[in-house]
Structures are given as structure tokens and as C-alpha cells.
Amino acid sequence: MNLLKQLLSPFIPSDVFSKRYPVSVKGIVIVNNKIVLLKNERQEWELPGGKIEENESAEQCAIREIKEELAIDVQIVSLVDVWMYNIQSKVKVLIVSYVCRPISMDEKKLKISHEHKELGLFTPEEVDTLNMPDGYKSSIKKALKIIA
């Protein structure tokens, strides 16, 4: 492969040979002092969000995905965290998370999409006890410091 890289490098950008990872953009949404989480098909709690579409910024992705998954509008407050999630040792996904502020709503307006099994609202203390990747827990703690 190194010989191939050397031969092609004058004609092809070096990034072509780099490893590629899917990017998932997540939103940390707090409603009535509780963090909004969704249960996925692996029975793990996760933040709402998803993959970036073509010609979409990470911020636009977070806003769109939260609208699709929770039926609410949000605005971005701040970038919180970026980390690599190795899902079941099968695929690595780059996770980008933002703290997001709901635009005038209450928890009764939250609706779950077909993509998840359950919607939950949890206190920061409860988040520590959930079946949830540590990276999400760390991102939530960082978000709470940002908005404190």
C-alpha cells in the first residue's frame, strides 16, 4: 500500500488514504432540570441525534435530528465534546455533542420517533446509574458545567 500511496500522491489528495469514521451529532437537551435521553435497539440510553447529511453543518444536523426524534425545536448553546465511540467492537463512530436549549416547550410536548424504543427524562444523578456509554455520561457532565 505504501508504494501505491507514493505513486498516486502527486495526483490524489492524501486524505483519500486516511481512515474514515461515521460522524454522529448529538444534542444534550435539558427540560425541567432533567436530561432527555432515548433508548436504542441495543437497550442503551443515548442522546438524541444522528448522522450529518450532505451540505449540512454539525449544528444544523443537531437541530434537525432533535426535531425529528423529539418533535421540538432547539437552539445550539455550545459545543460540548468530541469523542470516539467503539460500538460493540464493530464500528467506530465520531460523536460530536452540543448543549441545546429548547425553544419554549414543556416535557409534555416531547414525542418519541420510530427510531427509538423509549424516551426518558433523568436527573444528573440518575444518568450515572443508566446503561449508557461512558462517553455520553462524560459529555453530559461537561454540558452541565457549561450551563451552570
C-alpha positions as CSV (number, residue, x, y, z in Angstrom):
1,M,0.0,0.0,0.0
2,N,2.9,2.4,0.7
3,L,4.1,2.0,-2.9
4,L,0.6,2.7,-4.2
5,K,0.4,5.8,-2.0
6,Q,3.8,7.1,-3.3
7,L,2.8,6.5,-6.9
8,L,-0.6,8.2,-6.5
9,S,0.2,11.0,-4.0
10,P,1.0,13.6,-6.7
11,F,-2.4,13.1,-8.3
12,I,-4.7,12.2,-5.3
13,P,-5.1,14.1,-2.0
14,S,-3.5,12.2,0.9
15,D,-6.8,12.2,2.8
16,V,-8.1,9.5,0.3
17,F,-5.8,7.1,2.2
18,S,-7.0,8.1,5.7
19,K,-9.3,6.0,7.8
20,R,-12.9,7.2,7.7
21,Y,-15.4,7.1,10.5
22,P,-19.1,7.9,10.5
23,V,-19.9,11.1,12.4
24,S,-22.9,11.3,14.8
25,V,-24.0,14.7,16.1
26,K,-25.8,14.6,19.5
27,G,-27.8,17.2,21.5
28,I,-27.8,17.5,25.2
29,V,-31.3,18.8,25.9
30,I,-32.4,19.7,29.4
31,V,-36.1,20.1,30.2
32,N,-37.2,21.0,33.7
33,N,-33.7,20.3,35.0
34,K,-33.7,16.8,33.5
35,I,-31.7,15.4,30.6
36,V,-33.7,14.0,27.7
37,L,-32.4,10.5,26.6
38,L,-33.6,7.9,24.2
39,K,-33.3,4.1,24.4
40,N,-31.8,2.5,21.3
41,E,-32.0,-1.1,19.9
42,R,-29.0,-2.1,22.0
43,Q,-31.0,-1.3,25.1
44,E,-28.7,1.6,25.8
45,W,-29.7,5.2,26.7
46,E,-28.3,7.8,24.3
47,L,-28.6,11.4,23.4
48,P,-30.9,12.4,20.6
49,G,-29.1,13.0,17.3
50,G,-27.8,11.3,14.2
51,K,-25.7,11.4,11.1
52,I,-24.8,14.6,9.2
53,E,-26.5,14.9,5.8
54,E,-24.8,16.2,2.7
55,N,-24.2,20.0,2.8
56,E,-25.3,20.2,6.4
57,S,-23.3,21.7,9.3
58,A,-22.9,19.8,12.6
59,E,-25.1,22.4,14.3
60,Q,-27.8,22.1,11.6
61,C,-27.7,18.3,12.0
62,A,-28.2,18.5,15.8
63,I,-31.2,20.9,15.3
64,R,-32.8,18.7,12.6
65,E,-32.2,15.4,14.4
66,I,-33.7,16.7,17.6
67,K,-36.7,17.9,15.7
68,E,-37.1,14.5,14.1
69,E,-36.6,12.5,17.2
70,L,-38.3,14.6,19.9
71,A,-40.6,16.9,17.9
72,I,-39.2,20.0,19.5
73,D,-37.2,23.0,18.2
74,V,-33.9,23.8,19.9
75,Q,-31.1,26.3,19.5
76,I,-27.4,25.5,20.0
77,V,-25.8,26.9,23.1
78,S,-22.3,25.5,22.9
79,L,-20.1,22.7,21.5
80,V,-19.6,20.3,24.5
81,D,-17.5,17.3,23.5
82,V,-16.0,15.2,20.7
83,W,-15.1,11.5,21.3
84,M,-14.8,8.2,19.6
85,Y,-17.4,5.5,20.3
86,N,-16.5,1.9,19.5
87,I,-19.9,0.3,19.2
88,Q,-19.8,-3.3,20.3
89,S,-16.2,-3.5,19.0
90,K,-17.6,-3.5,15.4
91,V,-17.6,0.1,14.3
92,K,-16.0,3.3,15.5
93,V,-18.2,6.5,15.3
94,L,-17.0,10.0,16.0
95,I,-19.5,11.6,18.4
96,V,-19.9,15.4,18.4
97,S,-22.2,16.8,21.1
98,Y,-23.8,20.2,21.7
99,V,-25.8,21.5,24.6
100,C,-29.1,22.7,23.2
101,R,-31.8,24.9,24.6
102,P,-35.4,24.0,23.9
103,I,-37.4,26.9,22.3
104,S,-40.5,27.4,24.5
105,M,-41.7,24.0,25.4
106,D,-42.6,21.7,28.3
107,E,-41.9,18.0,28.7
108,K,-45.4,17.0,27.7
109,K,-44.6,18.1,24.1
110,L,-41.8,15.6,23.8
111,K,-42.6,12.8,21.3
112,I,-40.5,9.8,20.5
113,S,-39.8,8.9,16.9
114,H,-39.9,5.3,15.4
115,E,-36.0,5.2,15.7
116,H,-36.1,4.6,19.5
117,K,-37.8,2.3,22.0
118,E,-38.3,4.7,24.9
119,L,-37.9,8.3,25.9
120,G,-36.8,9.3,29.4
121,L,-36.0,12.4,31.5
122,F,-33.3,11.9,34.1
123,T,-31.6,13.9,36.8
124,P,-27.8,14.2,36.6
125,E,-27.6,11.7,39.5
126,E,-29.8,9.2,37.7
127,V,-27.7,9.4,34.5
128,D,-24.8,7.9,36.4
129,T,-26.8,4.7,37.0
130,L,-28.1,4.1,33.4
131,N,-26.9,1.6,30.9
132,M,-25.2,4.2,28.7
133,P,-21.8,4.6,27.1
134,D,-19.4,6.5,29.4
135,G,-18.7,9.0,26.7
136,Y,-22.3,10.2,26.8
137,K,-22.1,10.5,30.6
138,S,-18.9,12.5,30.4
139,S,-20.5,14.8,27.8
140,I,-23.5,15.4,30.0
141,K,-21.3,16.3,32.9
142,K,-19.4,18.8,30.7
143,A,-22.6,20.3,29.5
144,L,-23.9,20.8,33.0
145,K,-20.7,22.8,33.9
146,I,-21.2,25.0,30.8
147,I,-24.7,25.9,31.6
148,A,-24.2,26.3,35.4
